[in-house]
Amino acid sequence: MTKRDRIVGKDRLDSLRLGFWTVFSGLLIALLAVIAYVRYTQGLGAVTHLSDTFPWGLWIGFDLLCGVGLAAGGFAVTATVHILHLKDFKPIVRPTVLTAFLGYILVITALLLDLGRPWNIWHPIIMWNPHSVMFEVGWCVMLYTTVLSLEFAPVVLERFKLDWMLKLLKPVTPILVIMGVILSTLHQSSLGSLFLILPEKMHPLWYTPILPVLFFVSALAAGIAMTVVESWFSRRVFGKPIETHLLSRLSKVSVIILALYLTLRLRDLAVRGALSTIWPLTRVSLMFLAEIGIGVAVPMVLLAFDRFRQSPKRLAFAQGLVVLGFIFHRLNVSITSVEAATGHRYVPSFLEFLVSAGLVAVGMWVFVLACRYLPVFPEEPAATEGATESRGTSQASLPVSKPVTAFDRT
């Protein structure tokens, strides 16, 4: 038996083994299906701690607000390549668009779980209310999800050799990208506008007239951060070389965006006299300091150093902090600030946490399977750090990673 035969045989044996993350994520998805059944047959009260006094909880704060924001890398990277004509970033376009597309699909799925009457979700299509911010958000999400499906369509068309359809899509790609930028700008900011009607029901640390601007700027930073984290995830799961030089350049932009966000945030707090509400330290003010410190100030300082950005692991760590800070901000706006101002306490039920975790697991599995069976990554890897890491055998002789064990390599 040759060495290659032994490698292939071992790989087939490994593909039959179920590791911890494979079993755990599969269990989460199974629980998600069971909880969804209970929710649709017995109502929201059977699985959530939501009430008339606190109608928006974890599924809005995390699944929707965070899901939409973390998908912002899709329009940022596509605009960089197709509008600014920075073709160097082309290798990361497809996985970024895939991440954004899955993000929006999961957001819509979460909405179907959270809405009291999910069967009426189609009403905004024919029942227009142009004075409603939620109407504008709904239409933008529908249209941008359609745009993302068309932007990702070439990956599927290449897989099935539908060249004639590729020729039809190619001329309209710049138009799709421009539409994506416009739609994303509208609804990323409008998600912040949803909270402008709550001046008496939000803590001063988070309520501000410039909340739409803060939502857009923070989403831009989070989208870029998610692009870096997704690249690191792909490297770990699929053994793909990470484009460190591209991610380093993106992270330079992150420094500017984070600095802009921090300046806007602190100036707004100073102008409104809200900085004094930090003291004395309470649970609310500690949440604010954690959001600003961990998610903005620390990664901004780290990413400002060129030597720090040379390492893929350090990049992923710093941008992971940005993602964590972004999640803190959205949850603070939707839950912490409302609790502090109204005095109504909301603690998500265990089933609510399981649903959010199950949606994340679904997204990761679909991402893994899409990357396994579709040409998401460029055929020829870029020559970057990580591409030359030593392995037991040459890259050409390594077997392709199997989807059933992909999570266990993270």
C-alpha positions as CSV (number, residue, x, y, z in Angstrom):
1,M,0.0,0.0,0.0
2,T,1.4,3.4,-1.0
3,K,1.7,6.4,1.3
4,R,-1.1,8.2,-0.6
5,D,-3.4,5.1,-0.2
6,R,-2.8,5.1,3.6
7,I,-3.6,8.9,3.7
8,V,-6.9,8.4,1.7
9,G,-7.8,5.4,3.8
10,K,-7.2,7.3,7.1
11,D,-9.3,10.2,5.7
12,R,-12.2,7.9,4.9
13,L,-12.0,6.5,8.5
14,D,-11.9,10.0,10.0
15,S,-14.9,11.0,8.0
16,L,-17.0,8.4,9.8
17,R,-16.0,9.8,13.2
18,L,-18.2,12.3,14.9
19,G,-16.3,14.8,17.0
20,F,-17.5,17.0,19.8
21,W,-18.4,20.1,17.7
22,T,-20.1,18.0,15.1
23,V,-22.4,16.3,17.6
24,F,-22.9,19.5,19.6
25,S,-23.9,21.6,16.6
26,G,-26.2,18.9,15.3
27,L,-27.9,18.7,18.8
28,L,-28.4,22.5,18.7
29,I,-30.1,22.2,15.3
30,A,-32.4,19.4,16.5
31,L,-33.4,21.4,19.6
32,L,-34.0,24.4,17.4
33,A,-36.5,22.4,15.3
34,V,-38.3,21.1,18.5
35,I,-38.5,24.6,20.0
36,A,-39.8,26.0,16.8
37,Y,-42.6,23.4,16.8
38,V,-43.5,24.3,20.3
39,R,-43.4,28.0,19.5
40,Y,-45.7,27.7,16.5
41,T,-48.2,25.3,18.2
42,Q,-48.3,27.0,21.7
43,G,-47.3,30.6,21.1
44,L,-44.4,32.8,22.2
45,G,-45.3,32.5,25.8
46,A,-44.4,28.8,25.8
47,V,-40.8,29.4,24.9
48,T,-39.9,33.0,25.8
49,H,-40.0,35.4,28.7
50,L,-41.3,38.2,26.5
51,S,-44.3,40.3,27.7
52,D,-46.4,43.3,26.7
53,T,-44.0,45.5,28.8
54,F,-40.9,44.0,27.2
55,P,-41.9,42.7,23.7
56,W,-38.4,42.9,22.1
57,G,-35.9,40.5,23.6
58,L,-32.9,38.3,22.7
59,W,-34.3,37.3,19.2
60,I,-34.5,41.0,18.2
61,G,-31.4,42.2,20.0
62,F,-29.1,39.4,18.9
63,D,-30.6,37.5,16.0
64,L,-31.8,40.6,14.1
65,L,-29.8,43.6,15.1
66,C,-26.5,41.7,15.4
67,G,-27.2,39.5,12.4
68,V,-27.9,42.4,10.1
69,G,-24.9,44.4,11.3
70,L,-22.4,41.5,11.2
71,A,-23.4,40.9,7.5
72,A,-22.4,44.5,6.6
73,G,-19.0,43.2,5.3
74,G,-20.9,42.0,2.2
75,F,-21.6,45.5,0.8
76,A,-18.3,46.9,2.1
77,V,-16.0,44.4,0.4
78,T,-18.1,44.2,-2.9
79,A,-18.0,48.0,-3.1
80,T,-14.2,47.9,-2.5
81,V,-13.7,45.6,-5.5
82,H,-16.4,46.6,-8.0
83,I,-16.8,50.4,-7.3
84,L,-13.3,51.4,-6.0
85,H,-11.7,48.8,-8.4
86,L,-9.4,47.5,-5.8
87,K,-9.1,44.1,-7.4
88,D,-6.6,42.8,-4.8
89,F,-9.5,42.1,-2.5
90,K,-11.3,39.9,-5.0
91,P,-10.2,36.6,-3.3
92,I,-12.3,37.4,-0.2
93,V,-15.4,38.7,-2.0
94,R,-17.2,35.3,-2.4
95,P,-16.8,34.0,1.2
96,T,-17.8,37.5,2.5
97,V,-20.9,37.6,0.2
98,L,-21.8,34.1,1.4
99,T,-21.5,35.2,5.0
100,A,-23.7,38.2,4.4
101,F,-26.3,36.2,2.5
102,L,-26.5,33.5,5.2
103,G,-26.7,36.3,7.8
104,Y,-29.8,37.8,6.2
105,I,-31.4,34.5,5.6
106,L,-31.0,33.7,9.3
107,V,-32.3,37.2,10.3
108,I,-35.5,36.5,8.3
109,T,-35.8,33.1,10.0
110,A,-35.4,34.7,13.4
111,L,-38.1,37.2,12.5
112,L,-40.5,34.3,11.5
113,L,-39.9,32.9,15.0
114,D,-40.2,36.3,16.8
115,L,-43.2,37.8,15.1
116,G,-46.5,37.3,16.9
117,R,-48.2,36.5,13.6
118,P,-45.4,35.3,11.3
119,W,-47.8,34.3,8.5
120,N,-48.4,38.1,8.0
121,I,-44.8,38.8,7.2
122,W,-45.6,39.4,3.5
123,H,-48.1,42.2,4.3
124,P,-45.6,45.1,3.7
125,I,-45.3,44.0,0.1
126,I,-48.9,45.2,-0.6
127,M,-49.8,47.2,2.5
128,W,-47.6,50.3,2.2
129,N,-46.9,52.7,5.0
130,P,-44.0,55.0,3.8
131,H,-44.1,56.9,7.1
132,S,-43.0,53.8,9.1
133,V,-39.3,53.1,9.8
134,M,-40.1,49.5,10.1
135,F,-41.8,49.5,6.7
136,E,-38.5,50.9,5.2
137,V,-36.4,48.4,7.1
138,G,-38.6,45.5,5.9
139,W,-38.4,46.5,2.3
140,C,-34.7,47.2,2.4
141,V,-34.0,43.7,3.9
142,M,-36.2,42.0,1.3
143,L,-34.5,43.9,-1.6
144,Y,-30.9,43.5,-0.2
145,T,-31.4,39.8,0.4
146,T,-32.5,39.5,-3.3
147,V,-29.4,41.5,-4.3
148,L,-27.1,39.2,-2.2
149,S,-28.7,36.1,-3.8
150,L,-27.9,37.5,-7.3
151,E,-24.3,38.5,-6.1
152,F,-23.8,34.9,-4.9
153,A,-25.5,33.3,-7.9
154,P,-22.3,33.2,-10.0
155,V,-20.8,30.7,-7.5
156,V,-23.7,28.3,-8.1
157,L,-23.8,28.9,-11.8
158,E,-20.1,28.1,-12.1
159,R,-20.6,24.9,-10.2
160,F,-23.2,23.7,-12.7
161,K,-21.4,25.1,-15.7
162,L,-24.3,27.5,-16.7
163,D,-22.0,29.9,-18.6
164,W,-24.9,31.5,-20.5
165,M,-26.5,32.7,-17.3
166,L,-23.1,34.0,-16.1
167,K,-22.8,36.1,-19.2
168,L,-26.2,37.6,-18.4
169,L,-25.3,38.4,-14.8
170,K,-21.8,39.9,-15.4
171,P,-22.9,43.2,-17.0
172,V,-25.3,44.0,-14.1
173,T,-22.9,43.2,-11.3
174,P,-21.9,46.9,-10.8
175,I,-25.5,47.9,-10.6
176,L,-26.2,45.2,-8.0
177,V,-23.3,46.4,-5.9
178,I,-24.5,50.0,-6.0
179,M,-28.0,48.9,-5.1
180,G,-26.5,46.8,-2.2
181,V,-24.6,49.8,-0.9
182,I,-27.6,52.1,-1.0
183,L,-30.0,49.5,0.6
184,S,-27.5,48.6,3.3
185,T,-26.9,52.2,4.2
186,L,-30.6,52.8,4.5
187,H,-31.5,49.9,6.7
188,Q,-28.4,49.7,8.8
189,S,-29.1,53.2,9.9
190,S,-32.8,52.8,10.1
191,L,-32.4,50.0,12.6
192,G,-31.1,52.7,14.9
193,S,-34.1,54.9,14.0
194,L,-36.4,52.3,15.4
195,F,-35.3,53.3,18.9
196,L,-35.7,57.0,18.4
197,I,-39.3,56.7,19.5
198,L,-38.2,55.6,23.0
199,P,-36.6,58.7,24.5
200,E,-38.2,58.0,27.9
201,K,-37.6,54.3,27.8
202,M,-33.9,54.1,27.2
203,H,-30.9,55.0,29.4
204,P,-29.1,58.2,28.4
205,L,-25.9,56.3,27.8
206,W,-27.5,54.8,24.7
207,Y,-30.4,57.0,23.6
208,T,-29.2,59.8,21.3
209,P,-30.6,61.5,18.2
210,I,-27.6,60.3,16.3
211,L,-28.3,56.7,17.0
212,P,-28.9,55.9,13.2
213,V,-25.4,57.3,12.5
214,L,-23.9,55.2,15.2
215,F,-25.7,52.1,14.0
216,F,-24.3,52.5,10.5
217,V,-20.7,53.3,11.5
218,S,-20.6,50.4,14.1
219,A,-22.1,48.0,11.5
220,L,-19.4,49.0,9.0
221,A,-16.7,48.2,11.6
222,A,-18.4,45.0,12.6
223,G,-18.8,43.9,8.9
224,I,-15.1,44.3,8.3
225,A,-14.3,42.5,11.6
226,M,-16.6,39.6,10.6
227,T,-14.8,39.3,7.3
228,V,-11.5,38.8,9.1
229,V,-13.0,36.3,11.6
230,E,-14.6,34.4,8.8
231,S,-11.3,34.2,7.0
232,W,-9.7,32.8,10.1
233,F,-12.5,30.3,10.5
234,S,-12.1,29.2,6.8
235,R,-8.4,28.8,7.4
236,R,-9.0,26.5,10.4
237,V,-11.8,24.5,8.9
238,F,-10.7,24.1,5.3
239,G,-6.9,24.6,5.5
240,K,-7.2,27.6,3.2
241,P,-4.3,30.1,3.3
242,I,-5.4,33.4,4.9
243,E,-4.8,36.6,2.9
244,T,-3.0,38.3,5.7
245,H,-1.9,41.3,3.6
246,L,-5.5,42.0,2.5
247,L,-6.9,41.5,6.0
248,S,-4.2,43.8,7.3
249,R,-5.2,46.5,4.9
250,L,-8.8,46.1,5.8
251,S,-7.9,46.3,9.5
252,K,-6.2,49.6,8.9
253,V,-9.5,50.9,7.7
254,S,-11.1,49.4,10.9
255,V,-8.8,51.7,13.0
256,I,-10.2,54.8,11.2
257,I,-13.8,53.6,11.5
258,L,-13.4,52.7,15.2
259,A,-11.8,56.0,15.9
260,L,-14.7,57.8,14.2
261,Y,-17.2,55.8,16.1
262,L,-15.5,56.5,19.5
263,T,-15.2,60.2,18.7
264,L,-18.9,60.5,17.8
265,R,-19.9,58.5,20.8
266,L,-17.9,60.4,23.4
267,R,-18.7,63.8,21.9
268,D,-22.4,63.0,21.9
269,L,-22.3,61.9,25.5
270,A,-20.4,65.0,26.5
271,V,-22.8,67.4,24.6
272,R,-25.9,65.7,26.2
273,G,-24.3,65.6,29.6
274,A,-24.7,61.9,29.8
275,L,-21.1,61.0,30.8
276,S,-22.0,61.8,34.4
277,T,-24.4,58.9,34.5
278,I,-21.5,56.5,34.4
279,W,-20.8,57.2,38.1
280,P,-21.3,55.7,40.5
281,L,-20.5,52.4,38.9
282,T,-23.5,50.1,38.4
283,R,-24.3,47.1,36.3
284,V,-25.5,49.4,33.6
285,S,-22.4,51.6,33.5
286,L,-20.2,48.5,33.6
287,M,-21.9,47.2,30.5
288,F,-21.3,50.5,28.8
289,L,-17.6,50.5,29.8
290,A,-17.2,46.9,28.7
291,E,-18.8,47.8,25.3
292,I,-16.5,50.8,24.7
293,G,-13.4,49.4,26.2
294,I,-13.4,45.8,25.0
295,G,-15.1,46.4,21.7
296,V,-13.7,49.7,20.5
297,A,-10.7,51.2,22.4
298,V,-8.6,48.0,22.9
299,P,-8.9,46.7,19.3
300,M,-8.4,50.2,17.9
301,V,-5.1,50.5,19.7
302,L,-4.0,46.9,18.8
303,L,-4.8,47.2,15.1
304,A,-3.0,50.5,14.9
305,F,0.4,48.7,15.1
306,D,1.7,47.3,11.8
307,R,3.6,44.5,13.6
308,F,0.4,43.4,15.3
309,R,-1.4,43.1,12.0
310,Q,1.3,40.8,10.6
311,S,-0.1,37.8,12.5
312,P,-3.4,36.2,11.3
313,K,-4.1,35.0,14.9
314,R,-3.6,38.5,16.3
315,L,-5.8,40.0,13.6
316,A,-8.6,37.5,14.3
317,F,-8.3,38.2,18.1
318,A,-8.5,41.9,17.7
319,Q,-11.4,41.8,15.2
320,G,-13.1,39.2,17.4
321,L,-13.1,41.9,20.1
322,V,-14.8,44.3,17.6
323,V,-17.5,41.7,17.0
324,L,-17.9,41.1,20.7
325,G,-18.2,44.9,21.3
326,F,-20.7,45.2,18.5
327,I,-22.9,42.5,20.1
328,F,-22.6,44.3,23.4
329,H,-23.8,47.5,21.8
330,R,-26.8,46.0,20.1
331,L,-27.8,44.1,23.3
332,N,-27.3,47.2,25.4
333,V,-29.4,49.3,23.2
334,S,-32.3,46.8,22.9
335,I,-32.2,45.3,26.4
336,T,-29.9,46.9,29.0
337,S,-30.9,50.5,28.3
338,V,-34.6,49.7,28.3
339,E,-34.3,47.7,31.5
340,A,-32.5,50.6,33.2
341,A,-35.0,53.3,32.1
342,T,-38.3,51.4,32.6
343,G,-37.4,49.2,35.7
344,H,-38.8,46.2,33.9
345,R,-36.3,43.3,34.1
346,Y,-36.0,40.8,31.3
347,V,-34.0,37.6,31.5
348,P,-34.1,35.5,28.3
349,S,-35.4,32.0,28.8
350,F,-33.1,29.1,28.3
351,L,-35.1,28.2,25.2
352,E,-34.5,31.6,23.7
353,F,-30.7,31.1,24.1
354,L,-31.0,27.6,22.5
355,V,-32.8,29.1,19.5
356,S,-30.1,31.8,19.0
357,A,-27.4,29.2,19.3
358,G,-29.3,26.8,17.0
359,L,-29.5,29.5,14.3
360,V,-25.8,30.1,14.6
361,A,-25.2,26.4,14.2
362,V,-27.4,26.3,11.1
363,G,-25.4,29.2,9.6
364,M,-22.1,27.5,10.3
365,W,-23.2,24.2,8.8
366,V,-24.6,25.8,5.6
367,F,-21.3,27.8,5.3
368,V,-19.2,24.7,5.6
369,L,-21.3,22.7,3.1
370,A,-21.4,25.6,0.6
371,C,-17.6,26.0,0.8
372,R,-17.3,22.2,0.4
373,Y,-19.4,21.9,-2.7
374,L,-19.3,25.3,-4.4
375,P,-16.3,27.3,-5.7
376,V,-16.3,29.8,-2.9
377,F,-12.6,30.1,-2.6
378,P,-10.2,30.9,-5.5
379,E,-8.6,27.8,-7.0
380,E,-5.0,29.1,-6.6
381,P,-4.2,30.2,-3.1
382,A,-2.5,33.5,-2.5
383,A,1.0,33.4,-1.3
384,T,0.7,34.7,2.2
385,E,1.7,33.8,5.7
386,G,-0.1,30.6,6.6
387,A,0.1,29.2,3.1
388,T,3.6,27.9,3.8
389,E,2.9,26.5,7.2
390,S,4.6,23.1,7.5
391,R,2.4,20.0,7.2
392,G,3.1,16.3,7.4
393,T,2.6,16.0,3.6
394,S,2.6,18.4,0.7
395,Q,-0.6,20.5,0.0
396,A,-1.2,18.6,-3.2
397,S,-1.3,15.2,-1.4
398,L,-3.6,16.3,1.4
399,P,-7.2,15.0,1.2
400,V,-10.0,17.5,1.1
401,S,-11.6,18.1,4.5
402,K,-14.8,16.3,5.1
403,P,-17.9,18.3,6.1
404,V,-18.9,16.0,8.9
405,T,-15.7,16.8,10.8
406,A,-15.2,20.4,9.7
407,F,-16.3,21.8,13.0
408,D,-13.9,19.6,14.9
409,R,-10.9,21.4,13.3
410,T,-11.9,24.8,14.7
